[in-house]
Amino acid sequence: MTRIILTDIEGTTSSISFVKDVLFPYARERLPAFVATHVDDAEVQHWLHEAAKEAGLVSATQQELIELLVSWIDADRKSTALKALQGMIWKDGYASGEYRSHIYPEVPTRLRAWKAAGKNLYVYSSGSVPAQKLLFGHTDAGDLTPLFDGYFDTETGGKRETESYRRIAAAIGAAPGEILFLSDIVQELDAARSAGMRTTLLARSPSTCPADSAHRCVADFDAIEV
């Protein structure tokens, strides 16, 4: 029996294009000024240090770090440090009302129904936990954060690593078999299944479910069986 639903974001609850075409360009444009104006911010400096360490840089100038981070944005690198810094920049955009996050139309209704049925809802995304909360807190359907019981990002581990899903189950305090993981990425679902979780593949239009899918495949949240 599914007691817990763990969901990805991009391509699952929200369109990939919102992240690629709105959030990424917003952060890319503002990152140089953000780094330059936060030299005394301990949290920003921590993540800049982590980025340099990840890149193997013993020492780096501010400009070198900016160029590194911009190149990572362009490459969609799944860097925990980059995601943390992006989340800080996106906060300003949400606060100023420059954009609202996209959510597929059936998702809020389905999340509320699951919550009302006693399911616990969690998020696991490569975006930082603060960025996840911002996204779900500023949707066209309103603030959805009260529906979620917790959030996980790549500080837990890579999304294609089986051990990450074991850690999530342990953190939640649930048997993996009680958890249903939703994603549009087969390799993530493979890792979750290896950890013992149930899985469902989201094939959002114009994608179609692969004929030989090892995971139950649906077009939207209304077709998910819990």
C-alpha positions in Angstrom: 0.0 0.0 0.0 1.3 3.4 -0.9 1.5 5.6 2.2 4.0 8.2 0.8 4.3 10.0 -2.6 7.7 11.3 -3.5 7.7 13.5 -6.6 10.2 15.1 -9.0 9.5 18.6 -10.3 10.8 19.3 -13.9 8.7 17.4 -16.4 6.6 15.8 -13.6 4.7 18.5 -11.7 6.0 21.4 -13.8 7.1 22.1 -17.3 10.8 21.8 -18.2 10.5 24.9 -20.3 9.6 27.0 -17.2 12.9 26.1 -15.6 15.0 26.3 -18.8 13.4 29.4 -20.4 12.5 31.4 -17.4 14.4 30.5 -14.2 17.8 29.7 -15.8 18.1 32.9 -17.9 16.9 35.0 -14.9 19.7 33.5 -12.7 22.3 33.7 -15.5 21.7 37.4 -16.1 21.8 38.3 -12.5 24.5 36.0 -11.2 27.5 38.3 -11.7 26.0 41.2 -9.8 24.7 38.9 -7.1 28.1 37.4 -6.4 29.7 40.9 -6.5 27.2 42.4 -4.0 27.3 39.5 -1.5 30.9 39.3 -0.6 30.0 39.6 3.1 27.2 37.1 3.0 28.5 33.9 4.8 26.0 31.6 3.1 26.8 32.9 -0.4 30.6 32.6 0.3 30.1 29.0 1.6 28.5 27.9 -1.7 31.1 29.8 -3.8 33.8 27.9 -1.9 31.9 24.6 -2.5 31.7 25.4 -6.2 35.4 26.0 -6.3 36.1 22.8 -4.5 33.8 20.9 -6.8 35.7 22.3 -9.8 39.1 21.4 -8.2 40.2 25.0 -7.9 42.6 25.6 -5.1 42.1 29.4 -5.5 39.9 31.4 -7.8 39.1 35.0 -8.4 35.6 36.3 -8.2 35.4 36.6 -12.0 36.7 33.0 -12.4 33.9 31.8 -10.1 31.3 33.8 -12.0 32.5 32.4 -15.3 32.5 28.9 -13.9 28.9 29.1 -12.5 27.6 30.7 -15.8 29.1 27.8 -17.7 27.5 25.3 -15.3 24.1 27.0 -15.9 24.6 26.7 -19.6 25.5 23.0 -19.2 22.6 22.4 -16.7 25.1 20.9 -14.3 23.5 19.2 -11.3 25.7 21.0 -8.8 24.4 21.4 -5.3 26.4 24.7 -4.9 25.1 26.1 -8.2 21.5 25.1 -7.3 21.8 26.8 -3.9 23.0 30.1 -5.4 20.4 30.0 -8.1 17.7 29.5 -5.5 18.8 32.7 -3.7 18.6 34.7 -6.9 15.2 33.2 -7.9 13.8 34.3 -4.5 14.1 38.0 -5.7 12.2 37.2 -8.9 9.4 35.5 -7.1 9.2 38.3 -4.4 9.0 41.0 -7.1 6.4 39.2 -9.0 8.4 39.0 -12.2 7.2 35.5 -12.7 5.1 32.7 -11.2 6.0 29.1 -11.3 4.3 26.7 -13.8 2.4 23.8 -12.5 0.5 21.3 -14.7 -3.3 22.0 -14.3 -4.3 18.7 -12.7 -1.4 18.6 -10.2 -2.8 20.8 -7.4 -6.2 19.0 -7.4 -4.5 15.6 -7.3 -2.0 16.6 -4.6 -4.9 17.9 -2.4 -6.9 14.7 -3.0 -3.9 12.6 -1.9 -3.3 14.7 1.1 -7.0 14.5 2.1 -6.8 10.7 1.7 -4.0 10.6 4.3 -1.0 10.3 2.0 2.3 12.1 3.0 3.8 14.1 0.2 7.5 14.8 -0.4 9.6 16.4 -3.1 13.0 15.2 -4.4 14.6 17.5 -7.0 18.0 18.5 -8.2 17.0 22.1 -7.3 17.8 23.2 -3.8 15.3 22.8 -1.1 14.8 26.6 -0.7 14.2 26.7 -4.5 11.7 23.9 -4.4 9.7 25.8 -1.7 9.8 29.0 -3.7 8.5 27.1 -6.8 5.6 25.5 -5.0 4.9 28.6 -2.9 4.4 30.8 -6.0 2.3 28.8 -8.5 -0.6 30.0 -10.6 -2.7 27.7 -8.4 -1.5 29.5 -5.2 0.8 28.4 -2.4 1.0 24.6 -2.4 3.8 24.3 0.2 1.3 23.4 3.0 0.6 20.1 1.1 4.1 18.8 1.5 5.7 17.1 4.5 9.3 17.5 3.4 11.8 18.2 0.6 15.0 16.6 -0.5 17.7 17.8 -2.9 21.1 16.6 -4.1 22.6 17.1 -0.6 20.9 13.7 0.0 22.7 12.3 -3.1 22.4 12.0 -6.8 19.0 11.3 -8.3 20.3 8.4 -10.3 21.9 6.7 -7.3 20.1 3.9 -5.5 21.5 4.9 -2.1 19.9 8.3 -2.3 16.4 6.7 -2.2 17.4 4.5 0.7 18.5 7.6 2.6 15.2 9.3 1.8 13.2 6.3 3.0 15.3 6.3 6.2 14.8 10.0 6.7 11.1 9.7 6.3 10.9 6.7 8.6 9.2 4.5 6.0 9.8 1.2 4.3 10.8 1.8 0.7 7.8 -0.3 -0.5 5.4 2.3 1.1 6.8 5.0 -1.2 5.7 5.8 -4.7 8.3 7.9 -6.7 7.1 10.0 -9.6 9.6 11.2 -12.3 9.9 11.7 -16.0 13.5 10.3 -16.0 13.8 6.5 -16.4 17.3 6.3 -14.8 15.9 8.0 -11.6 13.0 5.6 -11.5 15.4 2.6 -12.0 17.4 3.8 -8.9 14.3 4.2 -6.8 13.0 0.8 -7.8 16.4 -0.7 -6.9 16.0 0.8 -3.4 12.6 -0.9 -3.2 10.2 1.9 -4.0 7.2 1.8 -6.3 7.6 3.9 -9.4 5.6 5.7 -12.1 7.0 7.3 -15.2 5.4 10.6 -16.3 5.3 11.0 -20.1 4.0 14.5 -20.5 2.7 15.5 -24.0 4.2 15.5 -26.6 6.1 12.5 -25.2 4.7 9.0 -25.3 5.1 6.1 -23.0 7.9 3.7 -24.2 6.6 0.4 -25.4 9.0 -1.6 -23.3 8.8 0.6 -20.1 9.9 -1.2 -16.9 7.8 1.3 -15.0 4.1 2.0 -15.0 3.8 5.0 -17.4 1.1 7.7 -17.4 0.4 11.0 -19.2 -0.6 13.0 -16.1 -1.3 12.9 -12.4 -4.9 11.9 -12.9 -3.8 8.6 -14.3 -1.5 7.7 -11.4 -2.6 4.8 -9.3 -1.6 5.0 -5.6 
